[in-house]
Every structure is written in C-alpha cells, then in structure tokens.
Amino acid sequence: MLKRILLPLVVAIVGLSAWAIAQDKQTIVAGPSILKALPKDATLVLHAPSIAGIVKDFKSSPIYKLKDKQEFTELITQFEQTIEEGRQDIIAETQVDPLEMLSSVKGEAILAVGDVSKTIRDLGEAILNMEEPEIDSESIPVILGVDALGGRQEFKKNLLSIMALAVREGAGVKTEDFHGGKITTLSPPEEAEDGPEHIYVGEKGSKFFVSLSRKFLEQTIARLSEENPEDSILNNPAYKETQARLGKGNHVNFFMNMKPVLKAVNGAMEGNPFVFLWQTIEEVLFGKSLNNFGIGFALEEDGLRGRTFVHNDGASDGLLSWVKSEPFAAAPPSIVPGDTGTYSVSGLNAKAITKSVNKLLNLAQSFMALQGQEANIKEMFLETMGFKISDLLGSIGNRVHTFGSGRAAGIENPLGDSTVVLELSNDAPWKKLVDKAIELTGGALEPQKYMGRDVFIMGDGFSGPAPGVCITDKMVIFSTEGENVQKVIRRIGKDAPGLAANEEFKKALGTLPAQVTGIAYQSSSVASGYMEMIEQALQFSPAGEAVPPEAMRVLGALLNLMGTSSSYTTWTEKGLYAESVTRFKK
C-alpha cells in the first residue's frame, strides 16, 4: 500500500520537474473557456485553467528548486534517460512525439462527465430485474478536452500521426465537418473483441476533444459555436456560486454535482425492497439539501493553498449538520499546551447528531423486525444503562478538540500521540456510563485518582501504549498516552494561555477570520518527522526493497520543505467553506 502511494508521488514530482525543464519559457495566453461548452447538468468537472500557468508557477516554486539538490539531480538524470529511451521508441514506431504533444498544450485542460442519471436508472432497473445491465459506450457522457492555443500545429501534427497509426493497425477513420469544426470517428479493427465501439475526436479552432459518445461531443462543439449557450454549465446558478466561493487563481478546480446523482439513485431504488435502507443512509450522510461541492488547489510561490466549498443552501441536514455550529473565536483554550505540534477544533451540533443516531437506530429496529425481533433498542439501552441514549447524545457540547506533539506513530507507539477533548453541556450521563462500565466488568475497570479526578488507564504500560480517559469538568478527555490526560487535567482552570501564545501558531493563524466553525494547525517540525514513520513501515514491508534510496532522499527533501500548515472552516448562507494553507520553509 505504501509503495503504491510513495512511488507515484516521487515520480510525479520528478516527472513534473523534468517536463518543466524541457518547456520553453511560456506566456500565458487567455482564450475563450472550454467550460461554456459543458452541459448545465454536468456531473463532474476537473479543470486546469492554464497548463502554461501551471508550468510557470511550478518553476517559481521552491519545489522546482529542489531539482538542484544532489539527490534530485541523480533521480532526474535517471528519469530523463528512461523517458528519452521510451520517447525515441515511440517516435520510431508511431511517428508521434509524446513530449512534444504534451508540451504543445498551453491553455486549458478538462475532464468532464455529463448527466449520468439515465445510466444510473438503467443500472438500477437491471439490478432490480436481476438482469445484466446493457451499457454501451455511447451512453457514457465522458469527454477529455484541451486548448493548445499557440501549440495547435504541433498538437495536431501528432494527433494526425496517431490517426495514421490507427489506420495502419486496421482501424477505420472518418472525418466530417461539424459546426465550424471537425469530428473524426475512429472505429477499431473488425477482429477487435474488446474496447469501445467508437472513439470520437473533435476539433474546433485550437481546442481538441476525445469522447466515447458522439452525441456528447457534438453538443460540446455546438455550444462552442454559441456566444452564450443557455444550457451551459456557466449558466448553472449552483455551479457559479461554488466557483465564486473557490475564487480565481487556482491551478486545478474540481466540481461534483451531487443533486442529480442522488435523485437518479432514488429513482433507481424505486421498487427495491431495501429502498428504506438507502433512504435512511441518504438522509444521514447527504441530507436532502446537498447540491454540489468544489475544490480548488493552487501552487504558490510561498506554499500550497486549497479551498473547498460544499453547497447545500446552508441547510442543517446530513453529516454536515453535525458540524454546523455557532461560530467561535479562532483561539485554542488554555488546556492545549504551548508545545503542541498539531491542533484542530470543530464545532458540534448535538441536536443534529442525536437526530442522525435516532434514524440509524430506527433503521436497525426495522431490520430486527424483519427477522422477527420486536425489541426496542432505546428501551433496552434505558433498561441496561439506567438513562436514555438521547440524554447521552444531547449532553454533547459545542466543540471537540484534538491535539498532540505531532510525533508520528511508530513501532514503540503505534497509536501515535493524540489527545481528544469533547466538550459537554452536562457530564452526568457520561459519568453514569463509566459507572455502568465498571459494574459490567466486575470492577476490572478501576480508576486511578489524580488531582481529585478519576482517570482510567487502559493497559499496563509495559506491553504497549496505555491510553487513558477521564470525564471531568464537563469534558471527556481521551489520549493515546495516559499521562497526557493528566497533563490536560493540570491545565484545567489555569490562566496560562498555552498554544494560544505560541508565536508559530499565532503567525500561522494570523490571517484567519476572527470567528470560525473549525480550525486546524500543524507546526513546521511535524512534516519532516513523517520520514521516520515511513522508513519504519518500509523496513517491515515487502515493498521496502522496491523503493530506491534516491526516492527516499527526494521524499525527505520534499517533507523538509513543508512548513507550517493551517486551515479553517466557516458557514455561509449557501454552505460550508474551508481554506487551507501549507507554507514552504524559507
């Protein structure tokens, strides 16, 4: 698993470095956006506004400057040699220069999926009727598009070479004029048994598209011919709202339109005997108000920035409702120590949590009833524990805090170093829960007294980590290391500001809004510490020997570059907004 994550990461960094080195100095040229060609009801959009801009800003970043380090130079040299050998083989066999074709794209790049409602309904109907679904490539509205801008001639030359190769391999090629552009149909050889029935390549001006659906491609090119197509995604109010929240300047934007997908799944579930299961899951996970969500990412000169927006019209349903709380000051309480390396806090909504749990309990009862068991789970809990589940859930407070040294988990402490503090509005039900646990274990669970409070240490501390828990002062305090529970207890009621006075923390969160519904912080020393965890994992993994030492040195250099990270969340009238920043070390 680690190998699958580590090697692609290193290859991507080195590969982008090699590509950027090969690129000539580019000027970002603005052109009409491909976005207007996408349908109003598009399900998914992955959009890079400017490939030349990505290369330009990558060259200005400290990540690119790592190429001058010896550990990078060795790997880049090896990588370039391998790439060049493969490139020459491809050119000799196909007359296509893959590097030239890639570097000729100066403008936008986009991957989009249109309306998949019909496909989902067809799948649902086939499953309900216990039939094999009949889904052909024409009914899959997926398109890949690029705007070559000034590199149009180089791109088209290589595209024509690909088509010529297809003809030599026995494929059929037919080109037709369409709305001021061209559509080429590639048909596989007659003896081909697998693969799509057709591949369609579209061209209009400097824009090129590939799709498995001719209809979807035709609609895309037709919209490009219109000045302001009414059925364009740019005229979708929810899409515009989400993109406005993500802002400009992102190198990559991702958009997922959930409303039509969920509606289609509901339609596909009609008549299914387990429709009540899906309806409950939908209400608990997504709610009825979720429209879409978007993510924007940018590589800046001083760090990495990400923005996320979940559009649900500001409603309080689904899992999002659990964290839809009143805003609070972006400052940690005094119980968080000043030397904390990682810290996060999220607002909580006890009413929403209780509502979701009740729905899940009712669902569980429905399943029990189908099996002939008429027991009431809530009544069973009350009879066993002596108090209601709603009393326990309703006593959850407004926030939950998580913090630790930032020391990565390892062999000596596989649980890592993390403390969780759940605020409570009333700790009586939770103390009753602990008392009942002591009773049910026959006294095996026995508390230790510390500063007048009951602390439960789980484990003997010799055979591994000894987590601890304490319920006190309207808080549930849990830590993977029992002594950290005591550390929190010592700070209760103290005037010492703790992490709030930490200079690195104050600088990292200095640009945050005064009021938030969640924050997260990681000190500059944390990222570089991950190398020890990775090295230990590889040491005891069969994949360890397959990871070259050069790759580990590159990864170490990258992690050493990562500085302080901070993020926050806040609710707007249309949904949840989040922004995160990871600074590069100077």
N, C-alpha and C positions, 0 to 999 in steps of 0.2 A: 504494500500500500504506500509506504513512504517513498519507495523508489519511483512509483508512478507519479508522485507529487513533485519530488525533488528534481529529477532529471528534466522533465518538461520545463520547469521553472528556470533552471540554469540555461537550457538550450534556448529558451525564448529570449532571455537577457542577452546571451552571446549572439544569437541569430539577429536580433534587432540591432545590436551594435555593428555586426558585420554588414548588414543591409544599409545602415545609416552611413557607414564609412564609404560604401560603394556609391551612394547617392551624390549627385552634383548638388551644388547649393541651389535650393528651390525658392521660388517666390510664391506665396500663397495667392492663388487667383480665385476670386469669387465667381460663381456661376449660378444659374437657376437651380434650385434644390430638387433632388430626386424625391424628396418627401412628398411633394404635391402630387406625385404620380401614384402614391399608395392609397388604397381604398379607405374610406371613412371608418369601416368596421374592421380594420386590420387587427389581428390578434397579437402579433409580436413584431417588434421592430428593433433591430440592432443597427445603430447608425454611427458612422465616423464622419463628422462634417468635413474633415480635410486630412487626407493621408500625408500630403506635403507638410501640413501643420504639425502632425504627429512627429514626423522625422525632424523637423526644425526644432521643436521644443525638446525632443529627446536628446538632440545634440547639445542643447544648452543646459541639460540637467547633470547633476553630479553622478548619476548612474552611468551616463555615457563616458564620463571622465575616468571611470574605473578601468576602462579599456587600457589605459596607460600603465596600470599596475602589472607587475610581472606575472601574477597568477592569471590575469585576464589575457595578457598577451600570448601566453603559451596556448591557452584554450582556443582563443580566436584564430590563431595561426592554424591549429589542427582543424578547427571547424571550417575555415576558409578553404583549406586544401581538400577536405572531404566534399564540400559544396561544389568546388570548382571541378573536381573529377566527375561528380554526378551531373553537373551542368553540361559539361562537354559531351558526356554520353547521351544526354537527352537531345542536345543540338544535333549530334551526328545521326541519331535515329529518327528524330521528328522534325528537324529544322526549326524547332521552337526554342527560343532562349528564355527560360523561365525567369531569370533575374531581370532581364530587360523588360519582360512583360509586367512583372511586379512593380519595378521602379518607374514604369511609364504612367502609372496611375497617380495623378496629382490631386484630384479632387475628392469627392465623397465616395464612401463605400457603404453598402447597405445590405442587410439580410432581413427579409420580411416574410411574414406568414399572414395570409389573408383571413377571411372569415372561415373558421373550421366548424361552424355549427352543424352543417349538413353531414360532414364526415362523422362527427360525434354521434349524431342521431342515427346514422346508418349503422355505426358500430353497436350502439345500444340496442337497436332493433334486432340485429343479427345475434347478439348475445342472448337476448330475451327469447328468441325463437330457436336457440341452440343451433345456429347456422354459422357457416364460415363467412365472415364479412367480405363483401366484394368492393374493395377499394382500389381503384386504378390511379395511375399517376396523374391523369388529367384532373382528378378531383382533389389533388393536393396543391393548394394555392401557396406555393413557396417560390420566392424569387431572390436572386442574388444580383446586385447591380453595382456598377462603378461608374464614376465620371473621370475619364482620363484627362480631360482638359487639354493642356498643351502636349500631352504624351499620346494623343489619339492615334497618330500614324504608327508609332511603334507598337502600341497595343493591338491595333487592327492587323498589322502585319503578322504578328504572332498568332492572332486568332485565326487568320486565314490559313496559316501553316497547320494549325490544329485540325481545321476542317479538311485540308488536303490529306492529312494523315488518316482521318476517318474514312475518306473515300478509298484510300489505298487498302484499308482494312476491310473494305466491303460495305461500309455504311452508305446510306442514301443521304444526299444533301440537296435541299431545295430552298432557294432564296426568293422571297416575294417582297414587293413594296407594300408598305403599310403606314398610313398617316404621316407621310413625310420621312419615314424611316424604313427599316428593313427587318423582316423576320426570316430566320433560317431554321428549317426543320432538319434535324439530324435523326435519321432512322437507323437503328442497329442492323447489322447483317442478318439475313434471314435465318441463319443457323444458330443465332444467339438465343439462348433459352432464358437467361436471367437478365435483370436490369429493366429500366423503364422502356415503355413502348416508343417514346419520342423524347428528344431533348430539343428545346427551343432556345435560339439565341436571338436576342433583339438588339437593334442598333438605332439610335436617333441622335444625330449630332455627335457629341463626344461621349455620350452615355451608352453603356453596354449592359445587357441583362441576360441572365440564364434562368430558365424555368422549366419545370416538367409539365406545366399547364399552359397550353396555348391561349386559352381564354383569359387567364390571369395576366399573361404577358401582353396580350392585345389591349386589355383595359388599362394596363400601366402605361403603355406607349400613347394610347389615346388621351390620357389625362395630361401627358407632357405637351400635347398639342393645344391644350386649352389654357387660356390665361389664368383663370381661377375656377378650376373644376369644383362643382358643388359637392360631389361625392368624394372629395379628397380628405385624407386624414387631417390636413391642415384646417379643415372646417369642422372638425370634431371638438366641441367645447371642452370635454373632459381631457382629451389629449392636449389641447392648448393650455389648459390650466396646469396640467402636470409638467409640461415642458417649460412653462413660465416659472414654476417653482424651482426647477432644476437649474435654470439660468443659462447664460451663454458662456462660451469659453471651454466647454467640456470637450475632451478628445474623443470620448465614446459615450453614447447615450443608449440606454436600454429601456424599452417600454413594453409592458404586458397588459393587454386589455382583458380583464377578468370577467366583466359583466356578461358578454355574450357566451363565453365559455361555460360559466356556471349555469346560465339559462339553458344552454344546449344540453348540459349534463342532466338538468332537471327534466327536460323533455325526453331524454333517452331513458330515464329511470321510470317513466310512467308505465304502469302495468307490472313493474317488477315487484315481487313480494317483499323485497328488502328496501323499498323506497323510503320507509320511515327511518332506516339506518342512515341513508345518505342525507336525508333532510336534517336530521339532528347534527350530523357531522358538519354539514354546510353551515348551519346556524352557529355552531360553536367555533369553528375555525374561521370562516369567512364572513359570517353575518349576511344580511340581505342588502347592505348598502355599498359593498365594495365595488368600485368601478374599475380602477386600474392602479398600477404602480410603476414608477420610473426610477432609474438610477443613472446618474451622470458621474463620469470619472475624468479627472484631468491630472496630467503630469506637469507640475510647475517647477520653476527654477529652484525653489526652496523646499519643495516637498510634494506629497501626493494629497489630492483632495477628492472627496467623494460626497455626493448629495443624493438623498433618497426622498421620494415623496409618495405616500400611499393615499390615493384619492378615494374617499368614502363619504364625501359630503359632510364630513365632521360628525358622523353618526357614532353612537355608542353601542356597537354590536360586533360579534366575532371576537377573536383573540385580541384585536386591537383595543377593545373596550377595557381589557384588563389593565392597560397602562394609560387609559385616558383619565388623567387626574388633574387636579388643580395645579397650576404652575408653582414652583418654589424657587428660592434663591439658589444660584449655581455655586454653592459652597458646601463642603462636607461638614458633618457635625464633629464635635470635639472627640468622639470615641474613635475616630480614624487617626492612627498615629502619623506623626510627621514624616517618618521614613518609609511610608507606604509607596510601593512601586507601581501598583495597579489599583484603580478605584473606579467603581461605577455605581450609579444610583438610578433607580427608575421609580416613577410614581406608580401607585397602585389604586385600583378601584374595587373595593371589597364587594360592593353590590353586584358588579358585573361578573366577578369571579364566582360568587355564590349562585348567580343565575345560570352560568355555564355548567357548573358542577351539578346543579339540580337537573338540568336537561340530560346530562350524561347518566345520572342515577336513574332517571325515568326510563332512559333507553335500556339500561341494564335490567330494570324490572320487567320491561317488555319482553326481553329475551328469556328471562326466567319464567315468565308466564307461558311463553311458547313451549317451554319444557315441563310445564305442569307445576311449577313452583310459584306459589302465590305470596311468598314472603315480601314484606315491605322493608326495603333496605334502611330507610330513615328510622323506622320504628325499631329495627334490630340494633342499629347504632345507638339509639337512645337507651334501649334496654341494657345494652352491654356497657356503654361508657358512662351513662348517667347524665348526659347532656346532649343537645341536638347538634347535628352537623352544621346547621345554619348558625348556631352560636359560635362555633369554632371559626367558620369562614367569615362571619360578619365582624369578628374582632380583629381582622387583618387591618393594619394601619395604612397610612398614606404612602409609605415608601419602603423599598428594600435596598440595602447597601451590600456591595461585595468588594472586598479589598484584600490585599496581600503584599508580600515583599516583591512579587514579580519573579521569584525564583522558580524556574521551570521544574516540572515533575521529573523525577529520575528514579534510579534503581532504589536508592535509600528511602525516598518518599514518593511513591507512585501517584499519590493523591495530590501532590503539589502543596502549595501554601496558600490557602484561601479561607477567608472568613466571611460568613454571610450573616447580616443582621436584619431581621424582619421586624419592622415597627408594628406595634399592636395598639389598638384602641382600648383593649381590655385583655389582660393576660390570664384572667381566672380560668377560662375554658382550656387554655393550653397547659396550665398547671394541673388541672384535673386530668388531662390527657396523660401527662407524665406520671401522676399518681396511679392511674389505671395501669400504665405500662409496668410500673413497679409491682403492682398487685398480680398482674398476669404472669410475670416472670418469677413469681415466688420469692421476691426480694433479691434476685440475682442482679438486677439493675439497681445499684446503690449509689447515692450521690456522695460527693465529697464537699465539705464545707470550705468556702473561700470568701472571705470578707462578708460573712453572713449570708451568703447565697449558695444554693445547691447547684453544683457543677457535676455533670455526668461525663465521665471519661470512658470511652468505648475501646477496649483493648488494654493490654498490659504494658504497651510501650516498648517491649523488648522484641516482639516478633514482627514489628512493623509500626506504621503510624498509629497514633492513638487519638482519633477525633474526639472532640468534646462539644457539649451542648449545655446551655443554661437559659432558663426562662426567668427574666427578672426585669424590673423597671419598665414594663410594657414593651419588652423586646424578646425575640427569640434569637439567641446568639449561637451560631454553629461555626466550628472551624475544623479543618482537616488536621490541625495540631492543637491538642487540648490546651496547651499553655497560652495560645493566642486568645482563647476565651477569657482566661484570667487577665490578659493584657487589656482587653476591652473593658472588663469589669473595673479595673484600676482607674480607667479614664472616665467612668460614668460620673457626671456631676462636676468634673473638673473644668476650670476656666481655660486651661491650656488649649490653644487653637488647633494643634496637631497639623494635619495635612493642609488645612486652610492657610497656614503661614509659610508653607514650603514655597520657596522662590520659583522653582521649576514649575510647580503646579500653577502658581499664580500667573506666570508668564504664558503657560500653555493655554489657560482658560481665560486669558485677559480679554480676548475678543468675543467671548460668548455673550449672548443676551443676558440681561440681569435676571430674568425669570425663564425657567425651562421646565420640562417634564422628565428630563433624563440627561445625565452626563456620563462620560467615561474618560479615563485618563490613564496613560502609561508613560512611565519615566523613560528617559533616553538610555538607561542602562539595561532595560529589560530585553529588547530585541536581540542584542548580541549574545545574551545568555541562552538563547534557544539553541545555539550550536552544540552546547554540551548535551542537551536532551536528544538532539538529532544524532549526534555521534554515538551516544549510548544505545539508541534504538537500532542504528545500523550495525553496531557491534554484535547484537544478539539477533540479527535478522539475516536470512539467506540472501537478501537483496544487497546487503552491505558490501560484499566483494565486487558487485557490479557497478558501484558508484565510484568513478575515478577520483583520485585525490585532488586533481585540478578542479573538479566540480565542487568539492567541499571547500576548497580555498575561495572559489568565486562566491559561493553562497555565504561564507563567513565574511567576505569583504562587503557584500550587499547588506547583511544584517548589521554590520558595524557602522554602516552609513545611516541606518534608520535611527532617528532621534525621538523626541517626544511626540506622543500621539494624543489627540483629544477629540471629543465629539459631543454633540448634544442633540436632543430631540425636543420638539415643541409642537403643540397642536395649533392648527389654523382653522379657519371656518370651513375649509374644504377637506381637511385630512391631516395626517401626521407627516411632519417634515423633519429630516435628520441631516446633519452635516458632520463630516469627519475630516481631520487633517493630520497627516504624519509628516513632521518636519525632517529634513536632512540635517545631519550634524555638519557643523561648519568645518 
